[in-house]
Amino acid sequence: MSNLSTMDLIQMDINKFMVQLFHKGDPEKILDGSPWLLKNNMIILKKVTVGEHLVVIQMTTAKIWVQVHQHLFGFMDVSIGAFVGSDIGKMVK
C-alpha cells in the first residue's frame, strides 16, 4: 500500500502481532482495504482501544467479500444476497 507512514511490528504471542502506526489516517486505510492475505493466509485485523489486554483479545472474525456465480436473473438484490450470505455470517453492507 502506498503513502503509508512508518510502522512498528511487535510480536505479542504465537501468530499474534501488534502493528503500531504513526499517522492518524493509516488505520482507516488499512482496515478499509481488508481483507488482507499473506501467502494465502488471512490476516485478521482489529483496532484496539486503551486498556485492552493485547494477548487475550479474541481474533476470530473478519469482514470478507463474497461473490456468488451463476445466480438466477431477477434474484440479484440485497435481500437475496443477505439470505444467501446468512449461512456464512452477518451481512455488513
N, CA, C and O atoms as a CHARMM CRD file, in Angstrom:
* protein
*
  372
    1    1 MET  N      0.86200  -1.16700   0.00000 PROA 1      0.00000
    2    1 MET  CA     0.00000   0.00000   0.00000 PROA 1      0.00000
    3    1 MET  C      0.90400   1.22300   0.00000 PROA 1      0.00000
    4    1 MET  O      1.83500   1.32200   0.79900 PROA 1      0.00000
    5    2 SER  N      0.62800   2.12200  -0.87400 PROA 2      0.00000
    6    2 SER  CA     1.47000   3.31400  -0.96000 PROA 2      0.00000
    7    2 SER  C      0.97300   4.39300  -0.01300 PROA 2      0.00000
    8    2 SER  O     -0.14400   4.33500   0.50200 PROA 2      0.00000
    9    3 ASN  N      1.81900   5.36000   0.19600 PROA 3      0.00000
   10    3 ASN  CA     1.50200   6.53500   1.01200 PROA 3      0.00000
   11    3 ASN  C      1.25700   6.23800   2.48900 PROA 3      0.00000
   12    3 ASN  O      0.60500   7.02900   3.17100 PROA 3      0.00000
   13    4 LEU  N      1.76100   5.12100   2.99600 PROA 4      0.00000
   14    4 LEU  CA     1.66500   4.85400   4.42600 PROA 4      0.00000
   15    4 LEU  C      2.93400   5.34500   5.08800 PROA 4      0.00000
   16    4 LEU  O      4.02400   5.25600   4.52300 PROA 4      0.00000
   17    5 SER  N      2.77900   5.85700   6.27400 PROA 5      0.00000
   18    5 SER  CA     3.95100   6.27200   7.02300 PROA 5      0.00000
   19    5 SER  C      4.59400   5.04100   7.66800 PROA 5      0.00000
   20    5 SER  O      4.15800   3.91300   7.43800 PROA 5      0.00000
   21    6 THR  N      5.60300   5.26200   8.45200 PROA 6      0.00000
   22    6 THR  CA     6.29200   4.15000   9.09300 PROA 6      0.00000
   23    6 THR  C      5.39500   3.45200  10.10100 PROA 6      0.00000
   24    6 THR  O      4.40600   4.00600  10.58100 PROA 6      0.00000
   25    7 MET  N      5.77600   2.21000  10.40800 PROA 7      0.00000
   26    7 MET  CA     5.04600   1.42100  11.39000 PROA 7      0.00000
   27    7 MET  C      6.03600   0.52500  12.12000 PROA 7      0.00000
   28    7 MET  O      7.13100   0.25200  11.62700 PROA 7      0.00000
   29    8 ASP  N      5.63700   0.07500  13.29300 PROA 8      0.00000
   30    8 ASP  CA     6.39500  -0.92400  14.03900 PROA 8      0.00000
   31    8 ASP  C      5.55500  -2.17600  14.12400 PROA 8      0.00000
   32    8 ASP  O      4.34200  -2.10600  14.32300 PROA 8      0.00000
   33    9 LEU  N      6.19700  -3.32900  13.97400 PROA 9      0.00000
   34    9 LEU  CA     5.53700  -4.62700  14.09300 PROA 9      0.00000
   35    9 LEU  C      6.10500  -5.31600  15.32300 PROA 9      0.00000
   36    9 LEU  O      7.30500  -5.58000  15.40200 PROA 9      0.00000
   37   10 ILE  N      5.22700  -5.60600  16.29000 PROA 10     0.00000
   38   10 ILE  CA     5.66800  -6.16400  17.56700 PROA 10     0.00000
   39   10 ILE  C      4.96900  -7.49500  17.78400 PROA 10     0.00000
   40   10 ILE  O      3.73900  -7.54900  17.78100 PROA 10     0.00000
   41   11 GLN  N      5.73200  -8.57800  17.97300 PROA 11     0.00000
   42   11 GLN  CA     5.12500  -9.89000  18.22000 PROA 11     0.00000
   43   11 GLN  C      4.59200  -9.94000  19.64600 PROA 11     0.00000
   44   11 GLN  O      5.32200  -9.67400  20.60100 PROA 11     0.00000
   45   12 MET  N      3.29900 -10.28700  19.78300 PROA 12     0.00000
   46   12 MET  CA     2.64500 -10.33900  21.08500 PROA 12     0.00000
   47   12 MET  C      2.53400 -11.77500  21.60100 PROA 12     0.00000
   48   12 MET  O      2.59200 -12.01300  22.80800 PROA 12     0.00000
   49   13 ASP  N      2.37500 -12.72700  20.68200 PROA 13     0.00000
   50   13 ASP  CA     2.16600 -14.13000  21.00700 PROA 13     0.00000
   51   13 ASP  C      2.41500 -14.90700  19.71900 PROA 13     0.00000
   52   13 ASP  O      2.75000 -14.30900  18.69600 PROA 13     0.00000
   53   14 ILE  N      2.25700 -16.22100  19.75200 PROA 14     0.00000
   54   14 ILE  CA     2.40300 -17.00800  18.52900 PROA 14     0.00000
   55   14 ILE  C      1.30900 -16.57200  17.55400 PROA 14     0.00000
   56   14 ILE  O      0.12600 -16.59000  17.89300 PROA 14     0.00000
   57   15 ASN  N      1.70100 -16.18900  16.36500 PROA 15     0.00000
   58   15 ASN  CA     0.77600 -15.74300  15.31300 PROA 15     0.00000
   59   15 ASN  C     -0.07900 -14.54000  15.70200 PROA 15     0.00000
   60   15 ASN  O     -1.15700 -14.35200  15.13900 PROA 15     0.00000
   61   16 LYS  N      0.37000 -13.73400  16.63700 PROA 16     0.00000
   62   16 LYS  CA    -0.37400 -12.52400  17.00700 PROA 16     0.00000
   63   16 LYS  C      0.62300 -11.37300  17.12000 PROA 16     0.00000
   64   16 LYS  O      1.57000 -11.42000  17.90400 PROA 16     0.00000
   65   17 PHE  N      0.38200 -10.34200  16.31600 PROA 17     0.00000
   66   17 PHE  CA     1.28300  -9.20200  16.25500 PROA 17     0.00000
   67   17 PHE  C      0.50400  -7.91400  16.46600 PROA 17     0.00000
   68   17 PHE  O     -0.68300  -7.83300  16.15200 PROA 17     0.00000
   69   18 MET  N      1.17100  -6.93200  16.98800 PROA 18     0.00000
   70   18 MET  CA     0.60300  -5.59800  17.07300 PROA 18     0.00000
   71   18 MET  C      1.33800  -4.73700  16.04600 PROA 18     0.00000
   72   18 MET  O      2.56600  -4.73900  15.95700 PROA 18     0.00000
   73   19 VAL  N      0.54800  -4.01300  15.28900 PROA 19     0.00000
   74   19 VAL  CA     1.11700  -3.07200  14.33300 PROA 19     0.00000
   75   19 VAL  C      0.87700  -1.69200  14.91700 PROA 19     0.00000
   76   19 VAL  O     -0.26500  -1.28400  15.12700 PROA 19     0.00000
   77   20 GLN  N      1.95400  -0.98000  15.17500 PROA 20     0.00000
   78   20 GLN  CA     1.84400   0.37100  15.70600 PROA 20     0.00000
   79   20 GLN  C      2.05300   1.33700  14.55300 PROA 20     0.00000
   80   20 GLN  O      3.10400   1.34400  13.91300 PROA 20     0.00000
   81   21 LEU  N      1.03800   2.15100  14.29700 PROA 21     0.00000
   82   21 LEU  CA     1.07500   3.11200  13.19800 PROA 21     0.00000
   83   21 LEU  C      1.26300   4.50800  13.75300 PROA 21     0.00000
   84   21 LEU  O      0.84100   4.79900  14.87200 PROA 21     0.00000
   85   22 PHE  N      1.89100   5.36600  12.97900 PROA 22     0.00000
   86   22 PHE  CA     2.25100   6.68600  13.47600 PROA 22     0.00000
   87   22 PHE  C      1.57000   7.83400  12.73700 PROA 22     0.00000
   88   22 PHE  O      1.82900   8.99900  13.03600 PROA 22     0.00000
   89   23 HSD  N      0.71600   7.52200  11.78900 PROA 23     0.00000
   90   23 HSD  CA    -0.02200   8.56300  11.07600 PROA 23     0.00000
   91   23 HSD  C     -1.51000   8.34100  11.31000 PROA 23     0.00000
   92   23 HSD  O     -1.99400   7.21900  11.16700 PROA 23     0.00000
   93   24 LYS  N     -2.23000   9.37500  11.66000 PROA 24     0.00000
   94   24 LYS  CA    -3.63000   9.27400  12.05800 PROA 24     0.00000
   95   24 LYS  C     -4.50900   8.56000  11.02000 PROA 24     0.00000
   96   24 LYS  O     -5.41500   7.82200  11.40800 PROA 24     0.00000
   97   25 GLY  N     -4.27900   8.74900   9.74700 PROA 25     0.00000
   98   25 GLY  CA    -5.13000   8.16900   8.70800 PROA 25     0.00000
   99   25 GLY  C     -4.81200   6.73200   8.33500 PROA 25     0.00000
  100   25 GLY  O     -5.60900   6.08400   7.65700 PROA 25     0.00000
  101   26 ASP  N     -3.66000   6.21900   8.76200 PROA 26     0.00000
  102   26 ASP  CA    -3.25100   4.87700   8.34700 PROA 26     0.00000
  103   26 ASP  C     -4.17600   3.75200   8.80700 PROA 26     0.00000
  104   26 ASP  O     -4.46700   2.86300   8.00700 PROA 26     0.00000
  105   27 PRO  N     -4.65900   3.74100  10.06400 PROA 27     0.00000
  106   27 PRO  CA    -5.52800   2.62700  10.46900 PROA 27     0.00000
  107   27 PRO  C     -6.76300   2.48500   9.58000 PROA 27     0.00000
  108   27 PRO  O     -7.13500   1.37000   9.21500 PROA 27     0.00000
  109   28 GLU  N     -7.38900   3.58200   9.23700 PROA 28     0.00000
  110   28 GLU  CA    -8.57300   3.51600   8.39000 PROA 28     0.00000
  111   28 GLU  C     -8.22800   2.99800   6.99800 PROA 28     0.00000
  112   28 GLU  O     -8.97500   2.20300   6.42800 PROA 28     0.00000
  113   29 LYS  N     -7.09600   3.44600   6.44600 PROA 29     0.00000
  114   29 LYS  CA    -6.67200   2.95700   5.12800 PROA 29     0.00000
  115   29 LYS  C     -6.48400   1.44700   5.15500 PROA 29     0.00000
  116   29 LYS  O     -6.90800   0.74400   4.23800 PROA 29     0.00000
  117   30 ILE  N     -5.85200   0.95800   6.20400 PROA 30     0.00000
  118   30 ILE  CA    -5.56500  -0.47500   6.30400 PROA 30     0.00000
  119   30 ILE  C     -6.84900  -1.26500   6.54300 PROA 30     0.00000
  120   30 ILE  O     -7.08500  -2.27000   5.87200 PROA 30     0.00000
  121   31 LEU  N     -7.67600  -0.83000   7.48200 PROA 31     0.00000
  122   31 LEU  CA    -8.91400  -1.55000   7.78300 PROA 31     0.00000
  123   31 LEU  C     -9.89100  -1.50900   6.61100 PROA 31     0.00000
  124   31 LEU  O    -10.55600  -2.50500   6.32900 PROA 31     0.00000
  125   32 ASP  N     -9.98600  -0.37200   5.92800 PROA 32     0.00000
  126   32 ASP  CA   -10.88200  -0.26500   4.77600 PROA 32     0.00000
  127   32 ASP  C    -10.41200  -1.12400   3.60800 PROA 32     0.00000
  128   32 ASP  O    -11.22000  -1.52200   2.76900 PROA 32     0.00000
  129   33 GLY  N     -9.11700  -1.41300   3.54500 PROA 33     0.00000
  130   33 GLY  CA    -8.57300  -2.22300   2.45600 PROA 33     0.00000
  131   33 GLY  C     -8.61700  -3.71600   2.71000 PROA 33     0.00000
  132   33 GLY  O     -8.23500  -4.50100   1.84200 PROA 33     0.00000
  133   34 SER  N     -9.07400  -4.12200   3.88100 PROA 34     0.00000
  134   34 SER  CA    -9.08700  -5.54400   4.21400 PROA 34     0.00000
  135   34 SER  C    -10.21800  -6.25200   3.46500 PROA 34     0.00000
  136   34 SER  O    -11.15000  -5.58300   3.01900 PROA 34     0.00000
  137   35 PRO  N    -10.17500  -7.55100   3.31300 PROA 35     0.00000
  138   35 PRO  CA    -9.27200  -8.48500   3.98000 PROA 35     0.00000
  139   35 PRO  C     -7.90300  -8.51600   3.30800 PROA 35     0.00000
  140   35 PRO  O     -7.76300  -8.28200   2.10700 PROA 35     0.00000
  141   36 TRP  N     -6.90900  -8.81300   4.12400 PROA 36     0.00000
  142   36 TRP  CA    -5.53100  -8.91700   3.66200 PROA 36     0.00000
  143   36 TRP  C     -5.09400 -10.37400   3.74800 PROA 36     0.00000
  144   36 TRP  O     -5.48400 -11.09500   4.66700 PROA 36     0.00000
  145   37 LEU  N     -4.28300 -10.80100   2.78800 PROA 37     0.00000
  146   37 LEU  CA    -3.73600 -12.15500   2.76900 PROA 37     0.00000
  147   37 LEU  C     -2.22500 -12.08300   2.72100 PROA 37     0.00000
  148   37 LEU  O     -1.65000 -11.18500   2.10600 PROA 37     0.00000
  149   38 LEU  N     -1.59000 -13.03800   3.37400 PROA 38     0.00000
  150   38 LEU  CA    -0.14500 -13.19200   3.31000 PROA 38     0.00000
  151   38 LEU  C      0.12300 -14.66000   3.05700 PROA 38     0.00000
  152   38 LEU  O     -0.14600 -15.49900   3.91600 PROA 38     0.00000
  153   39 LYS  N      0.65900 -14.98300   1.86900 PROA 39     0.00000
  154   39 LYS  CA     0.88900 -16.36300   1.44700 PROA 39     0.00000
  155   39 LYS  C     -0.38700 -17.20100   1.58900 PROA 39     0.00000
  156   39 LYS  O     -0.36200 -18.30700   2.13000 PROA 39     0.00000
  157   40 ASN  N     -1.49800 -16.65400   1.09600 PROA 40     0.00000
  158   40 ASN  CA    -2.82600 -17.28700   1.13000 PROA 40     0.00000
  159   40 ASN  C     -3.37300 -17.52300   2.53300 PROA 40     0.00000
  160   40 ASN  O     -4.27800 -18.34100   2.69900 PROA 40     0.00000
  161   41 ASN  N     -2.86400 -16.84800   3.52700 PROA 41     0.00000
  162   41 ASN  CA    -3.39300 -16.89900   4.88700 PROA 41     0.00000
  163   41 ASN  C     -4.02400 -15.55500   5.20700 PROA 41     0.00000
  164   41 ASN  O     -3.41400 -14.50800   4.99100 PROA 41     0.00000
  165   42 MET  N     -5.25100 -15.58600   5.72500 PROA 42     0.00000
  166   42 MET  CA    -5.94000 -14.35200   6.04400 PROA 42     0.00000
  167   42 MET  C     -5.31800 -13.69600   7.26500 PROA 42     0.00000
  168   42 MET  O     -5.00700 -14.35700   8.25500 PROA 42     0.00000
  169   43 ILE  N     -5.14600 -12.39800   7.17800 PROA 43     0.00000
  170   43 ILE  CA    -4.67700 -11.61300   8.31100 PROA 43     0.00000
  171   43 ILE  C     -5.91900 -10.97600   8.93200 PROA 43     0.00000
  172   43 ILE  O     -6.60200 -10.17800   8.29000 PROA 43     0.00000
  173   44 ILE  N     -6.20400 -11.32700  10.17000 PROA 44     0.00000
  174   44 ILE  CA    -7.36200 -10.78200  10.86400 PROA 44     0.00000
  175   44 ILE  C     -6.90400  -9.53900  11.62400 PROA 44     0.00000
  176   44 ILE  O     -5.96200  -9.58600  12.41400 PROA 44     0.00000
  177   45 LEU  N     -7.58900  -8.43700  11.36600 PROA 45     0.00000
  178   45 LEU  CA    -7.21900  -7.15800  11.95700 PROA 45     0.00000
  179   45 LEU  C     -8.28300  -6.69800  12.94000 PROA 45     0.00000
  180   45 LEU  O     -9.47600  -6.91400  12.72600 PROA 45     0.00000
  181   46 LYS  N     -7.84600  -6.07100  14.00800 PROA 46     0.00000
  182   46 LYS  CA    -8.77700  -5.49600  14.98600 PROA 46     0.00000
  183   46 LYS  C     -8.15500  -4.23300  15.53100 PROA 46     0.00000
  184   46 LYS  O     -6.99500  -4.21700  15.94200 PROA 46     0.00000
  185   47 LYS  N     -8.93700  -3.18300  15.53100 PROA 47     0.00000
  186   47 LYS  CA    -8.49000  -1.93100  16.13200 PROA 47     0.00000
  187   47 LYS  C     -8.69600  -2.05200  17.63800 PROA 47     0.00000
  188   47 LYS  O     -9.80400  -2.33900  18.09000 PROA 47     0.00000
  189   48 VAL  N     -7.65400  -1.83800  18.40700 PROA 48     0.00000
  190   48 VAL  CA    -7.74000  -1.99400  19.86000 PROA 48     0.00000
  191   48 VAL  C     -7.92500  -0.63800  20.52100 PROA 48     0.00000
  192   48 VAL  O     -7.60700   0.40800  19.95700 PROA 48     0.00000
  193   49 THR  N     -8.44700  -0.69700  21.72600 PROA 49     0.00000
  194   49 THR  CA    -8.65300   0.52300  22.48200 PROA 49     0.00000
  195   49 THR  C     -7.77600   0.49600  23.72300 PROA 49     0.00000
  196   49 THR  O     -7.28400  -0.55900  24.12400 PROA 49     0.00000
  197   50 VAL  N     -7.58600   1.64100  24.31400 PROA 50     0.00000
  198   50 VAL  CA    -6.76900   1.76500  25.51400 PROA 50     0.00000
  199   50 VAL  C     -7.34600   0.86500  26.60600 PROA 50     0.00000
  200   50 VAL  O     -8.55100   0.88200  26.85900 PROA 50     0.00000
  201   51 GLY  N     -6.48600   0.08700  27.24500 PROA 51     0.00000
  202   51 GLY  CA    -6.90100  -0.77100  28.34700 PROA 51     0.00000
  203   51 GLY  C     -7.15800  -2.21100  27.95300 PROA 51     0.00000
  204   51 GLY  O     -7.29300  -3.06400  28.83000 PROA 51     0.00000
  205   52 GLU  N     -7.23100  -2.52000  26.64500 PROA 52     0.00000
  206   52 GLU  CA    -7.44100  -3.91400  26.22800 PROA 52     0.00000
  207   52 GLU  C     -6.15000  -4.70000  26.43500 PROA 52     0.00000
  208   52 GLU  O     -5.05300  -4.18900  26.20800 PROA 52     0.00000
  209   53 HSD  N     -6.29700  -5.94400  26.86600 PROA 53     0.00000
  210   53 HSD  CA    -5.14400  -6.83000  27.04500 PROA 53     0.00000
  211   53 HSD  C     -4.85600  -7.47000  25.69200 PROA 53     0.00000
  212   53 HSD  O     -5.63700  -8.29700  25.22000 PROA 53     0.00000
  213   54 LEU  N     -3.75300  -7.09900  25.07100 PROA 54     0.00000
  214   54 LEU  CA    -3.48700  -7.45500  23.67800 PROA 54     0.00000
  215   54 LEU  C     -3.32000  -8.94700  23.43400 PROA 54     0.00000
  216   54 LEU  O     -3.63200  -9.41300  22.33800 PROA 54     0.00000
  217   55 VAL  N     -2.84400  -9.70900  24.39900 PROA 55     0.00000
  218   55 VAL  CA    -2.60700 -11.14000  24.17500 PROA 55     0.00000
  219   55 VAL  C     -3.91300 -11.93700  24.21400 PROA 55     0.00000
  220   55 VAL  O     -4.02500 -12.95300  23.52700 PROA 55     0.00000
  221   56 VAL  N     -4.88800 -11.50700  24.99100 PROA 56     0.00000
  222   56 VAL  CA    -6.11300 -12.30300  25.14000 PROA 56     0.00000
  223   56 VAL  C     -7.27100 -11.82400  24.25800 PROA 56     0.00000
  224   56 VAL  O     -8.37000 -12.37200  24.34300 PROA 56     0.00000
  225   57 ILE  N     -7.04600 -10.82700  23.42800 PROA 57     0.00000
  226   57 ILE  CA    -8.09700 -10.35600  22.52000 PROA 57     0.00000
  227   57 ILE  C     -8.47700 -11.49200  21.57500 PROA 57     0.00000
  228   57 ILE  O     -7.61000 -12.13900  20.98800 PROA 57     0.00000
  229   58 GLN  N     -9.78500 -11.72700  21.43400 PROA 58     0.00000
  230   58 GLN  CA   -10.27600 -12.73900  20.50200 PROA 58     0.00000
  231   58 GLN  C    -10.19100 -12.21000  19.07700 PROA 58     0.00000
  232   58 GLN  O    -10.73000 -11.14700  18.76700 PROA 58     0.00000
  233   59 MET  N     -9.52000 -12.94800  18.22400 PROA 59     0.00000
  234   59 MET  CA    -9.36000 -12.56100  16.82100 PROA 59     0.00000
  235   59 MET  C     -9.91900 -13.69400  15.96400 PROA 59     0.00000
  236   59 MET  O     -9.16500 -14.42700  15.32400 PROA 59     0.00000
  237   60 THR  N    -11.23700 -13.83000  15.95600 PROA 60     0.00000
  238   60 THR  CA   -11.86300 -14.98500  15.31000 PROA 60     0.00000
  239   60 THR  C    -12.77900 -14.63200  14.15200 PROA 60     0.00000
  240   60 THR  O    -13.32400 -15.53000  13.51100 PROA 60     0.00000
  241   61 THR  N    -12.96400 -13.35900  13.86600 PROA 61     0.00000
  242   61 THR  CA   -13.83400 -12.97400  12.76300 PROA 61     0.00000
  243   61 THR  C    -13.13800 -11.97200  11.85600 PROA 61     0.00000
  244   61 THR  O    -12.22300 -11.26000  12.27200 PROA 61     0.00000
  245   62 ALA  N    -13.58400 -11.93300  10.62600 PROA 62     0.00000
  246   62 ALA  CA   -13.04600 -10.98000   9.65200 PROA 62     0.00000
  247   62 ALA  C    -14.14400 -10.63100   8.66400 PROA 62     0.00000
  248   62 ALA  O    -14.99100 -11.46700   8.35000 PROA 62     0.00000
  249   63 LYS  N    -14.13300  -9.40400   8.17600 PROA 63     0.00000
  250   63 LYS  CA   -15.06600  -8.99500   7.13600 PROA 63     0.00000
  251   63 LYS  C    -14.48600  -9.41500   5.79400 PROA 63     0.00000
  252   63 LYS  O    -13.32700  -9.13000   5.49400 PROA 63     0.00000
  253   64 ILE  N    -15.29600 -10.09200   4.98800 PROA 64     0.00000
  254   64 ILE  CA   -14.84400 -10.54500   3.66800 PROA 64     0.00000
  255   64 ILE  C    -15.91400 -10.22500   2.62900 PROA 64     0.00000
  256   64 ILE  O    -17.08900 -10.05300   2.95300 PROA 64     0.00000
  257   65 TRP  N    -15.48400 -10.15000   1.39000 PROA 65     0.00000
  258   65 TRP  CA   -16.40700 -10.01300   0.27000 PROA 65     0.00000
  259   65 TRP  C    -16.74100 -11.41400  -0.22400 PROA 65     0.00000
  260   65 TRP  O    -15.86500 -12.27600  -0.29100 PROA 65     0.00000
  261   66 VAL  N    -17.99500 -11.64100  -0.56600 PROA 66     0.00000
  262   66 VAL  CA   -18.42400 -12.92900  -1.11300 PROA 66     0.00000
  263   66 VAL  C    -19.05300 -12.66700  -2.47200 PROA 66     0.00000
  264   66 VAL  O    -19.89300 -11.77900  -2.61800 PROA 66     0.00000
  265   67 GLN  N    -18.64000 -13.44200  -3.45900 PROA 67     0.00000
  266   67 GLN  CA   -19.19400 -13.29800  -4.80400 PROA 67     0.00000
  267   67 GLN  C    -19.91100 -14.59200  -5.16700 PROA 67     0.00000
  268   67 GLN  O    -19.33100 -15.67400  -5.07000 PROA 67     0.00000
  269   68 VAL  N    -21.15500 -14.48500  -5.58000 PROA 68     0.00000
  270   68 VAL  CA   -21.95000 -15.64900  -5.95500 PROA 68     0.00000
  271   68 VAL  C    -22.03100 -15.69500  -7.47600 PROA 68     0.00000
  272   68 VAL  O    -22.42500 -14.71800  -8.11300 PROA 68     0.00000
  273   69 HSD  N    -21.65800 -16.83000  -8.05200 PROA 69     0.00000
  274   69 HSD  CA   -21.69100 -17.00500  -9.50500 PROA 69     0.00000
  275   69 HSD  C    -22.94300 -17.77300  -9.92000 PROA 69     0.00000
  276   69 HSD  O    -23.51400 -18.52300  -9.12800 PROA 69     0.00000
  277   70 GLN  N    -23.35900 -17.58100 -11.15400 PROA 70     0.00000
  278   70 GLN  CA   -24.48100 -18.28500 -11.77400 PROA 70     0.00000
  279   70 GLN  C    -25.77100 -18.10900 -10.98300 PROA 70     0.00000
  280   70 GLN  O    -26.53900 -19.05500 -10.80400 PROA 70     0.00000
  281   71 HSD  N    -25.99800 -16.88500 -10.51300 PROA 71     0.00000
  282   71 HSD  CA   -27.22000 -16.54700  -9.79200 PROA 71     0.00000
  283   71 HSD  C    -28.33200 -16.32300 -10.81600 PROA 71     0.00000
  284   71 HSD  O    -28.07900 -15.75700 -11.87900 PROA 71     0.00000
  285   72 LEU  N    -29.54400 -16.75000 -10.51900 PROA 72     0.00000
  286   72 LEU  CA   -30.65900 -16.60500 -11.44600 PROA 72     0.00000
  287   72 LEU  C    -31.02300 -15.13900 -11.64800 PROA 72     0.00000
  288   72 LEU  O    -31.03600 -14.35300 -10.70000 PROA 72     0.00000
  289   73 PHE  N    -31.31600 -14.78300 -12.88900 PROA 73     0.00000
  290   73 PHE  CA   -31.72200 -13.41900 -13.21400 PROA 73     0.00000
  291   73 PHE  C    -32.99500 -13.09000 -12.44300 PROA 73     0.00000
  292   73 PHE  O    -33.89700 -13.92300 -12.34500 PROA 73     0.00000
  293   74 GLY  N    -33.07000 -11.89400 -11.90200 PROA 74     0.00000
  294   74 GLY  CA   -34.22600 -11.48100 -11.13100 PROA 74     0.00000
  295   74 GLY  C    -34.06500 -11.73200  -9.63500 PROA 74     0.00000
  296   74 GLY  O    -34.89100 -11.28500  -8.84000 PROA 74     0.00000
  297   75 PHE  N    -33.01800 -12.43600  -9.25000 PROA 75     0.00000
  298   75 PHE  CA   -32.75600 -12.72300  -7.84400 PROA 75     0.00000
  299   75 PHE  C    -31.47900 -12.04700  -7.36600 PROA 75     0.00000
  300   75 PHE  O    -30.81400 -12.52700  -6.44700 PROA 75     0.00000
  301   76 MET  N    -31.14300 -10.92500  -8.00000 PROA 76     0.00000
  302   76 MET  CA   -29.92000 -10.21400  -7.63600 PROA 76     0.00000
  303   76 MET  C    -30.28100  -8.93200  -6.90500 PROA 76     0.00000
  304   76 MET  O    -30.24200  -7.85000  -7.49000 PROA 76     0.00000
  305   77 ASP  N    -30.63300  -9.04600  -5.62800 PROA 77     0.00000
  306   77 ASP  CA   -30.90000  -7.85200  -4.83500 PROA 77     0.00000
  307   77 ASP  C    -30.36900  -8.05700  -3.42000 PROA 77     0.00000
  308   77 ASP  O    -29.88700  -9.13600  -3.07600 PROA 77     0.00000
  309   78 VAL  N    -30.46300  -7.02000  -2.61500 PROA 78     0.00000
  310   78 VAL  CA   -29.87200  -7.03400  -1.27700 PROA 78     0.00000
  311   78 VAL  C    -30.48300  -8.11800  -0.39700 PROA 78     0.00000
  312   78 VAL  O    -29.75500  -8.78900   0.33400 PROA 78     0.00000
  313   79 SER  N    -31.80400  -8.30700  -0.44800 PROA 79     0.00000
  314   79 SER  CA   -32.44200  -9.29700   0.43300 PROA 79     0.00000
  315   79 SER  C    -32.00600 -10.71800   0.08200 PROA 79     0.00000
  316   79 SER  O    -31.77100 -11.52700   0.98000 PROA 79     0.00000
  317   80 ILE  N    -31.89600 -11.03200  -1.20100 PROA 80     0.00000
  318   80 ILE  CA   -31.42800 -12.37100  -1.60800 PROA 80     0.00000
  319   80 ILE  C    -29.96500 -12.54000  -1.22000 PROA 80     0.00000
  320   80 ILE  O    -29.56500 -13.60700  -0.75400 PROA 80     0.00000
  321   81 GLY  N    -29.16700 -11.49600  -1.41000 PROA 81     0.00000
  322   81 GLY  CA   -27.75300 -11.56900  -1.00700 PROA 81     0.00000
  323   81 GLY  C    -27.61100 -11.81300   0.48200 PROA 81     0.00000
  324   81 GLY  O    -26.76600 -12.60200   0.90500 PROA 81     0.00000
  325   82 ALA  N    -28.42700 -11.14400   1.28100 PROA 82     0.00000
  326   82 ALA  CA   -28.38800 -11.34400   2.73700 PROA 82     0.00000
  327   82 ALA  C    -28.80800 -12.76000   3.09600 PROA 82     0.00000
  328   82 ALA  O    -28.22700 -13.37400   3.99100 PROA 82     0.00000
  329   83 PHE  N    -29.82900 -13.29100   2.39400 PROA 83     0.00000
  330   83 PHE  CA   -30.29200 -14.65500   2.66900 PROA 83     0.00000
  331   83 PHE  C    -29.21000 -15.68100   2.32400 PROA 83     0.00000
  332   83 PHE  O    -28.91800 -16.57900   3.11400 PROA 83     0.00000
  333   84 VAL  N    -28.62500 -15.53900   1.14200 PROA 84     0.00000
  334   84 VAL  CA   -27.56800 -16.46800   0.72000 PROA 84     0.00000
  335   84 VAL  C    -26.37700 -16.38200   1.67100 PROA 84     0.00000
  336   84 VAL  O    -25.80000 -17.40300   2.04500 PROA 84     0.00000
  337   85 GLY  N    -26.01100 -15.16200   2.06100 PROA 85     0.00000
  338   85 GLY  CA   -24.87000 -14.96400   2.93500 PROA 85     0.00000
  339   85 GLY  C    -25.11400 -15.32100   4.38800 PROA 85     0.00000
  340   85 GLY  O    -24.16200 -15.42000   5.16200 PROA 85     0.00000
  341   86 SER  N    -26.37300 -15.51800   4.78300 PROA 86     0.00000
  342   86 SER  CA   -26.67300 -15.78900   6.18800 PROA 86     0.00000
  343   86 SER  C    -26.06100 -17.09900   6.67500 PROA 86     0.00000
  344   86 SER  O    -25.85900 -17.27500   7.87600 PROA 86     0.00000
  345   87 ASP  N    -25.76400 -18.01800   5.76200 PROA 87     0.00000
  346   87 ASP  CA   -25.07000 -19.25200   6.16100 PROA 87     0.00000
  347   87 ASP  C    -23.59700 -18.99800   6.46200 PROA 87     0.00000
  348   87 ASP  O    -22.95600 -19.78500   7.15900 PROA 87     0.00000
  349   88 ILE  N    -23.06800 -17.90400   5.93800 PROA 88     0.00000
  350   88 ILE  CA   -21.65500 -17.57100   6.14000 PROA 88     0.00000
  351   88 ILE  C    -21.47400 -16.71500   7.38600 PROA 88     0.00000
  352   88 ILE  O    -20.55800 -16.93600   8.17800 PROA 88     0.00000
  353   89 GLY  N    -22.35600 -15.73500   7.54800 PROA 89     0.00000
  354   89 GLY  CA   -22.23600 -14.81300   8.67600 PROA 89     0.00000
  355   89 GLY  C    -23.18300 -13.65600   8.51400 PROA 89     0.00000
  356   89 GLY  O    -24.16700 -13.74800   7.78000 PROA 89     0.00000
  357   90 LYS  N    -22.89400 -12.56300   9.19500 PROA 90     0.00000
  358   90 LYS  CA   -23.75200 -11.38100   9.17700 PROA 90     0.00000
  359   90 LYS  C    -23.34900 -10.45900   8.03700 PROA 90     0.00000
  360   90 LYS  O    -22.16400 -10.19300   7.83900 PROA 90     0.00000
  361   91 MET  N    -24.34100  -9.96600   7.28300 PROA 91     0.00000
  362   91 MET  CA   -24.05000  -9.05800   6.19500 PROA 91     0.00000
  363   91 MET  C    -23.73700  -7.67200   6.76200 PROA 91     0.00000
  364   91 MET  O    -24.46700  -7.15700   7.60900 PROA 91     0.00000
  365   92 VAL  N    -22.65400  -7.08300   6.28900 PROA 92     0.00000
  366   92 VAL  CA   -22.24900  -5.75500   6.73100 PROA 92     0.00000
  367   92 VAL  C    -22.85700  -4.69900   5.82400 PROA 92     0.00000
  368   92 VAL  O    -23.48500  -3.75200   6.29700 PROA 92     0.00000
  369   93 LYS  N    -22.67100  -4.86300   4.52700 PROA 93     0.00000
  370   93 LYS  CA   -23.30300  -3.95600   3.54900 PROA 93     0.00000
  371   93 LYS  C    -23.35300  -4.62900   2.21400 PROA 93     0.00000
  372   93 LYS  O    -23.84400  -4.04600   1.24700 PROA 93     0.00000
